Amino acid sequence: MIVDASVLAKTFVEEEDSDDVRALILLLTAREKLLSPELIKYELGSVALKVSRDGRTPPFTEAIGLVDDVAFDPILLTRSIEVAKSNGLSFYDGCYLALAEREDCLLWTADGALLERSPKSTVSTGALLEAFAGE
């Protein structure tokens, strides 16, 4: 499964569903690898910078360690741009979706706009919780 920064940030920034995200990560990593494009490091670093303004440095390196990051190659970069353009998304979102397409799996995201624009390629935390509850 591909996971984006909107999900992984919840492992160190407390939000309403942070506990659910942490539990799902434990369940998923016991079954499969979590992948992200290498830009996850920079996106999570940006989140960490924002929340560190209160004087503490959040454990974003631990969050990055939860996924195997995938280096960009020319084909993935080109496809990321195509996906972003065709779906009216940012390049960053296009990277996650292009990787999910290449790996033939879903993108787990907490980004409502991305979930809405790419419903066949994405999955929400709530949907994953329901899937695990049904097992």
TORPA-4810 file (N, C-alpha, C, O; in nm, 3 decimals):
<nodes>
NODE_1_0.085_-0.117_0.000_0.000_0.000_0.000_0.090_0.124_0.000_0.196_0.126_0.062_M
NODE_2_0.043_0.225_-0.071_0.112_0.353_-0.071_0.048_0.439_0.038_-0.073_0.438_0.055_I
NODE_3_0.130_0.512_0.110_0.080_0.599_0.216_0.139_0.738_0.195_0.256_0.754_0.160_V
NODE_4_0.055_0.840_0.217_0.104_0.976_0.195_0.130_1.050_0.326_0.105_0.999_0.434_D
NODE_5_0.181_1.170_0.312_0.220_1.250_0.428_0.101_1.289_0.515_0.115_1.305_0.636_A
NODE_6_-0.017_1.304_0.455_-0.134_1.341_0.535_-0.169_1.234_0.637_-0.226_1.263_0.741_S
NODE_7_-0.134_1.110_0.607_-0.156_0.999_0.700_-0.039_0.988_0.798_-0.060_0.985_0.919_V
NODE_8_0.083_0.982_0.746_0.197_0.962_0.835_0.217_1.075_0.934_0.268_1.053_1.044_L
NODE_9_0.179_1.195_0.897_0.192_1.308_0.991_0.109_1.284_1.117_0.142_1.335_1.224_A
NODE_10_0.002_1.208_1.104_-0.084_1.180_1.218_-0.017_1.091_1.323_-0.069_1.075_1.433_K
NODE_11_0.097_1.032_1.288_0.169_0.951_1.385_0.243_1.038_1.486_0.276_0.991_1.595_T
NODE_12_0.269_1.165_1.450_0.337_1.254_1.544_0.266_1.386_1.568_0.309_1.464_1.653_F
NODE_13_0.159_1.413_1.496_0.076_1.531_1.520_-0.060_1.479_1.564_-0.128_1.409_1.488_V
NODE_14_-0.099_1.512_1.684_-0.225_1.459_1.737_-0.344_1.524_1.667_-0.363_1.645_1.671_E
NODE_15_-0.423_1.438_1.604_-0.547_1.479_1.540_-0.654_1.379_1.580_-0.626_1.280_1.649_E
NODE_16_-0.774_1.405_1.537_-0.888_1.323_1.579_-0.867_1.174_1.555_-0.903_1.092_1.640_E
NODE_17_-0.811_1.137_1.443_-0.796_0.995_1.410_-0.652_0.943_1.421_-0.619_0.841_1.362_D
NODE_18_-0.567_1.013_1.495_-0.428_0.970_1.508_-0.415_0.830_1.568_-0.331_0.752_1.523_S
NODE_19_-0.495_0.798_1.669_-0.488_0.664_1.729_-0.526_0.557_1.627_-0.464_0.451_1.623_D
NODE_20_-0.628_0.585_1.546_-0.669_0.489_1.442_-0.558_0.469_1.340_-0.531_0.357_1.299_D
NODE_21_-0.493_0.577_1.300_-0.384_0.568_1.203_-0.271_0.483_1.260_-0.220_0.395_1.191_V
NODE_22_-0.232_0.508_1.383_-0.123_0.430_1.443_-0.159_0.282_1.451_-0.075_0.196_1.425_R
NODE_23_-0.283_0.251_1.488_-0.326_0.111_1.496_-0.327_0.046_1.358_-0.284_-0.069_1.343_A
NODE_24_-0.374_0.118_1.259_-0.377_0.063_1.123_-0.237_0.041_1.069_-0.212_-0.057_0.998_L
NODE_25_-0.145_0.130_1.100_-0.008_0.111_1.055_0.050_-0.018_1.112_0.117_-0.092_1.041_I
NODE_26_0.024_-0.045_1.239_0.071_-0.170_1.299_0.011_-0.291_1.229_0.082_-0.388_1.201_L
NODE_27_-0.118_-0.286_1.202_-0.184_-0.397_1.134_-0.131_-0.416_0.992_-0.103_-0.528_0.949_L
NODE_28_-0.118_-0.307_0.921_-0.075_-0.316_0.781_0.070_-0.359_0.767_0.102_-0.441_0.680_L
NODE_29_0.158_-0.306_0.850_0.300_-0.342_0.836_0.326_-0.488_0.874_0.429_-0.543_0.837_T
NODE_30_0.234_-0.549_0.947_0.247_-0.692_0.977_0.214_-0.776_0.853_0.250_-0.894_0.846_A
NODE_31_0.145_-0.715_0.757_0.100_-0.788_0.638_0.171_-0.751_0.509_0.188_-0.835_0.420_R
NODE_32_0.212_-0.627_0.500_0.268_-0.579_0.374_0.359_-0.459_0.397_0.363_-0.402_0.506_E
NODE_33_0.431_-0.422_0.294_0.514_-0.304_0.301_0.430_-0.180_0.275_0.337_-0.183_0.194_K
NODE_34_0.464_-0.074_0.344_0.407_0.056_0.314_0.510_0.132_0.232_0.626_0.141_0.271_L
NODE_35_0.468_0.185_0.119_0.558_0.255_0.029_0.517_0.401_0.016_0.400_0.436_0.033_L
NODE_36_0.613_0.484_-0.015_0.591_0.626_-0.043_0.698_0.673_-0.140_0.809_0.621_-0.140_S
NODE_37_0.664_0.772_-0.222_0.772_0.831_-0.302_0.867_0.904_-0.209_0.829_0.946_-0.100_P
NODE_38_0.991_0.919_-0.252_1.094_0.977_-0.165_1.059_1.117_-0.115_1.118_1.163_-0.017_E
NODE_39_0.967_1.185_-0.180_0.931_1.320_-0.135_0.863_1.320_0.003_0.846_1.426_0.063_L
NODE_40_0.825_1.203_0.052_0.763_1.193_0.184_0.854_1.254_0.291_0.805_1.315_0.387_I
NODE_41_0.984_1.239_0.276_1.080_1.292_0.374_1.066_1.444_0.385_1.070_1.500_0.495_K
NODE_42_1.051_1.508_0.272_1.046_1.654_0.269_0.909_1.705_0.315_0.900_1.807_0.383_Y
NODE_43_0.806_1.633_0.278_0.673_1.673_0.323_0.659_1.659_0.475_0.605_1.747_0.541_E
NODE_44_0.708_1.548_0.529_0.700_1.530_0.675_0.793_1.625_0.747_0.762_1.671_0.857_L
NODE_45_0.907_1.656_0.688_0.997_1.756_0.746_0.930_1.892_0.754_0.949_1.965_0.851_G
NODE_46_0.854_1.926_0.653_0.781_2.052_0.652_0.675_2.056_0.763_0.659_2.157_0.831_S
NODE_47_0.603_1.946_0.780_0.505_1.937_0.888_0.575_1.950_1.023_0.529_2.022_1.111_V
NODE_48_0.686_1.879_1.038_0.761_1.883_1.164_0.808_2.025_1.195_0.803_2.069_1.310_A
NODE_49_0.852_2.096_1.094_0.894_2.235_1.114_0.779_2.321_1.165_0.796_2.401_1.257_L
NODE_50_0.663_2.305_1.106_0.546_2.383_1.148_0.510_2.357_1.294_0.483_2.450_1.369_K
NODE_51_0.510_2.229_1.332_0.469_2.198_1.469_0.581_2.217_1.569_0.556_2.221_1.690_V
NODE_52_0.705_2.230_1.522_0.817_2.249_1.616_0.830_2.393_1.661_0.911_2.424_1.748_S
NODE_53_0.752_2.479_1.605_0.760_2.620_1.643_0.720_2.642_1.789_0.745_2.748_1.846_R
NODE_54_0.658_2.539_1.848_0.621_2.550_1.989_0.737_2.507_2.081_0.720_2.498_2.202_D
NODE_55_0.854_2.482_2.022_0.971_2.450_2.102_1.010_2.304_2.104_1.120_2.271_2.149_G
NODE_56_0.926_2.217_2.059_0.960_2.074_2.059_0.979_2.026_1.916_0.918_2.079_1.823_R
NODE_57_1.064_1.928_1.900_1.084_1.869_1.768_1.012_1.735_1.766_1.047_1.645_1.842_T
NODE_58_0.912_1.720_1.681_0.835_1.596_1.678_0.917_1.482_1.617_1.013_1.506_1.543_P
NODE_59_0.881_1.359_1.646_0.956_1.243_1.598_0.924_1.207_1.452_0.879_1.096_1.423_P
NODE_60_0.946_1.301_1.362_0.911_1.275_1.222_1.004_1.174_1.157_0.965_1.108_1.061_F
NODE_61_1.126_1.160_1.207_1.214_1.059_1.148_1.162_0.918_1.174_1.181_0.829_1.092_T
NODE_62_1.095_0.898_1.287_1.033_0.769_1.315_0.918_0.745_1.218_0.898_0.632_1.172_E
NODE_63_0.843_0.849_1.186_0.733_0.835_1.090_0.788_0.798_0.952_0.731_0.712_0.884_A
NODE_64_0.896_0.861_0.913_0.958_0.830_0.784_1.005_0.685_0.782_0.997_0.618_0.679_I
NODE_65_1.052_0.637_0.895_1.100_0.499_0.905_0.992_0.394_0.892_1.023_0.276_0.879_G
NODE_66_0.866_0.434_0.896_0.756_0.338_0.884_0.732_0.293_0.740_0.663_0.194_0.716_L
NODE_67_0.789_0.367_0.646_0.767_0.335_0.505_0.900_0.312_0.434_1.006_0.360_0.476_V
NODE_68_0.891_0.236_0.326_1.004_0.224_0.235_0.984_0.330_0.130_0.883_0.331_0.059_D
NODE_69_1.080_0.421_0.118_1.062_0.526_0.018_1.118_0.480_-0.115_1.219_0.409_-0.122_D
NODE_70_1.051_0.522_-0.219_1.085_0.481_-0.355_1.147_0.599_-0.428_1.088_0.707_-0.437_V
NODE_71_1.266_0.578_-0.479_1.334_0.684_-0.552_1.264_0.707_-0.686_1.208_0.615_-0.746_A
NODE_72_1.268_0.831_-0.729_1.209_0.864_-0.858_1.301_0.820_-0.970_1.423_0.834_-0.963_F
NODE_73_1.241_0.767_-1.073_1.312_0.741_-1.197_1.242_0.824_-1.304_1.133_0.875_-1.280_D
NODE_74_1.302_0.839_-1.420_1.240_0.924_-1.523_1.098_0.883_-1.560_1.013_0.968_-1.587_P
NODE_75_1.071_0.754_-1.562_0.937_0.708_-1.599_0.835_0.747_-1.492_0.727_0.796_-1.525_I
NODE_76_0.870_0.727_-1.365_0.778_0.763_-1.257_0.757_0.914_-1.250_0.646_0.960_-1.226_L
NODE_77_0.862_0.991_-1.272_0.848_1.137_-1.274_0.755_1.183_-1.385_0.666_1.266_-1.364_L
NODE_78_0.775_1.129_-1.502_0.690_1.165_-1.616_0.545_1.126_-1.590_0.453_1.204_-1.616_T
NODE_79_0.525_1.007_-1.538_0.389_0.961_-1.510_0.325_1.044_-1.400_0.205_1.069_-1.405_R
NODE_80_0.402_1.087_-1.302_0.350_1.172_-1.194_0.293_1.302_-1.250_0.187_1.347_-1.207_S
NODE_81_0.364_1.360_-1.344_0.316_1.485_-1.406_0.188_1.459_-1.485_0.094_1.537_-1.477_I
NODE_82_0.185_1.350_-1.560_0.065_1.316_-1.638_-0.055_1.294_-1.548_-0.164_1.345_-1.575_E
NODE_83_-0.036_1.219_-1.440_-0.145_1.190_-1.346_-0.194_1.320_-1.281_-0.315_1.342_-1.270_V
NODE_84_-0.102_1.404_-1.239_-0.139_1.531_-1.176_-0.220_1.617_-1.273_-0.324_1.671_-1.236_A
NODE_85_-0.172_1.630_-1.395_-0.241_1.714_-1.495_-0.381_1.660_-1.526_-0.477_1.737_-1.531_K
NODE_86_-0.391_1.530_-1.548_-0.520_1.472_-1.588_-0.624_1.472_-1.477_-0.743_1.463_-1.504_S
NODE_87_-0.579_1.481_-1.352_-0.672_1.481_-1.238_-0.684_1.616_-1.170_-0.756_1.629_-1.071_N
NODE_88_-0.615_1.717_-1.221_-0.620_1.850_-1.159_-0.561_1.851_-1.020_-0.614_1.916_-0.930_G
NODE_89_-0.451_1.779_-1.002_-0.388_1.766_-0.871_-0.251_1.833_-0.869_-0.199_1.873_-0.973_L
NODE_90_-0.195_1.844_-0.751_-0.058_1.893_-0.738_0.038_1.785_-0.787_0.002_1.668_-0.797_S
NODE_91_0.159_1.826_-0.816_0.261_1.730_-0.855_0.282_1.628_-0.744_0.300_1.509_-0.771_F
NODE_92_0.281_1.674_-0.619_0.301_1.584_-0.506_0.197_1.473_-0.505_0.231_1.355_-0.493_Y
NODE_93_0.070_1.511_-0.517_-0.037_1.411_-0.520_-0.022_1.318_-0.641_-0.046_1.198_-0.631_D
NODE_94_0.019_1.376_-0.754_0.044_1.295_-0.872_0.151_1.190_-0.850_0.143_1.079_-0.903_G
NODE_95_0.252_1.225_-0.771_0.360_1.129_-0.739_0.305_1.009_-0.662_0.337_0.894_-0.694_C
NODE_96_0.223_1.035_-0.563_0.166_0.926_-0.484_0.076_0.838_-0.570_0.083_0.715_-0.563_Y
NODE_97_-0.008_0.900_-0.652_-0.099_0.823_-0.736_-0.025_0.745_-0.845_-0.061_0.631_-0.874_L
NODE_98_0.077_0.805_-0.903_0.155_0.734_-1.005_0.224_0.612_-0.944_0.233_0.507_-1.008_A
NODE_99_0.274_0.627_-0.823_0.338_0.513_-0.755_0.235_0.405_-0.725_0.263_0.287_-0.743_L
NODE_100_0.117_0.445_-0.679_0.010_0.347_-0.652_-0.028_0.274_-0.781_-0.052_0.153_-0.781_A
NODE_101_-0.035_0.348_-0.889_-0.066_0.287_-1.020_0.042_0.187_-1.059_0.011_0.075_-1.099_E
NODE_102_0.167_0.227_-1.046_0.278_0.138_-1.083_0.282_0.012_-0.998_0.310_-0.097_-1.048_R
NODE_103_0.254_0.027_-0.869_0.258_-0.086_-0.776_0.127_-0.165_-0.774_0.118_-0.267_-0.707_E
NODE_104_0.027_-0.116_-0.847_-0.105_-0.180_-0.855_-0.167_-0.198_-0.716_-0.210_-0.307_-0.678_D
NODE_105_-0.171_-0.087_-0.644_-0.230_-0.089_-0.510_-0.297_0.045_-0.483_-0.295_0.134_-0.568_C
NODE_106_-0.355_0.059_-0.367_-0.424_0.182_-0.330_-0.332_0.280_-0.259_-0.228_0.242_-0.203_L
NODE_107_-0.371_0.404_-0.263_-0.305_0.510_-0.188_-0.390_0.541_-0.066_-0.507_0.579_-0.078_L
NODE_108_-0.332_0.525_0.052_-0.399_0.560_0.177_-0.370_0.707_0.204_-0.254_0.747_0.217_W
NODE_109_-0.476_0.785_0.210_-0.461_0.929_0.230_-0.568_0.983_0.324_-0.676_0.924_0.338_T
NODE_110_-0.538_1.094_0.387_-0.635_1.165_0.470_-0.675_1.296_0.402_-0.743_1.379_0.462_A
NODE_111_-0.633_1.314_0.278_-0.661_1.433_0.201_-0.798_1.419_0.135_-0.813_1.343_0.039_D
NODE_112_-0.896_1.492_0.185_-1.033_1.481_0.136_-1.047_1.511_-0.012_-1.121_1.442_-0.082_G
NODE_113_-0.977_1.612_-0.060_-0.985_1.646_-0.202_-0.929_1.534_-0.288_-0.984_1.502_-0.394_A
NODE_114_-0.821_1.474_-0.245_-0.760_1.364_-0.320_-0.851_1.242_-0.319_-0.865_1.174_-0.421_L
NODE_115_-0.912_1.214_-0.206_-1.007_1.103_-0.197_-1.124_1.126_-0.293_-1.171_1.032_-0.357_L
NODE_116_-1.170_1.248_-0.301_-1.284_1.282_-0.387_-1.247_1.275_-0.535_-1.326_1.226_-0.616_E
NODE_117_-1.130_1.323_-0.570_-1.090_1.327_-0.712_-1.042_1.193_-0.766_-1.046_1.171_-0.887_R
NODE_118_-0.997_1.105_-0.679_-0.944_0.975_-0.723_-0.999_0.861_-0.639_-0.923_0.788_-0.576_S
NODE_119_-1.131_0.846_-0.636_-1.191_0.747_-0.546_-1.153_0.602_-0.576_-1.155_0.519_-0.485_P
NODE_120_-1.120_0.569_-0.699_-1.085_0.431_-0.733_-0.942_0.396_-0.698_-0.905_0.279_-0.693_K
NODE_121_-0.861_0.499_-0.674_-0.719_0.477_-0.647_-0.679_0.502_-0.503_-0.565_0.477_-0.464_S
NODE_122_-0.774_0.553_-0.423_-0.741_0.594_-0.286_-0.829_0.522_-0.185_-0.935_0.468_-0.217_T
NODE_123_-0.783_0.524_-0.061_-0.860_0.468_0.049_-0.839_0.557_0.171_-0.729_0.606_0.195_V
NODE_124_-0.945_0.575_0.247_-0.939_0.658_0.368_-0.912_0.571_0.491_-0.922_0.448_0.485_S
NODE_125_-0.879_0.637_0.599_-0.859_0.567_0.726_-0.987_0.496_0.767_-0.984_0.381_0.811_T
NODE_126_-1.100_0.565_0.754_-1.229_0.506_0.790_-1.260_0.380_0.710_-1.308_0.281_0.766_G
NODE_127_-1.233_0.382_0.580_-1.257_0.265_0.496_-1.166_0.149_0.535_-1.209_0.034_0.534_A
NODE_128_-1.042_0.180_0.570_-0.952_0.074_0.614_-0.998_0.014_0.747_-0.991_-0.107_0.767_L
NODE_129_-1.044_0.099_0.836_-1.096_0.049_0.965_-1.213_-0.046_0.942_-1.223_-0.151_1.005_L
NODE_130_-1.303_-0.007_0.851_-1.418_-0.093_0.819_-1.372_-0.225_0.759_-1.427_-0.331_0.792_E
NODE_131_-1.272_-0.220_0.671_-1.222_-0.343_0.609_-1.164_-0.439_0.713_-1.186_-0.560_0.707_A
NODE_132_-1.088_-0.384_0.808_-1.030_-0.468_0.911_-1.136_-0.519_1.009_-1.124_-0.631_1.060_F
NODE_133_-1.238_-0.440_1.034_-1.346_-0.483_1.123_-1.424_-0.598_1.061_-1.478_-0.682_1.133_A
NODE_134_-1.430_-0.602_0.928_-1.503_-0.706_0.858_-1.429_-0.838_0.847_-1.485_-0.938_0.802_G
NODE_135_-1.304_-0.839_0.886_-1.224_-0.963_0.877_-1.249_-1.054_0.994_-1.191_-1.162_1.002_E
</nodes>
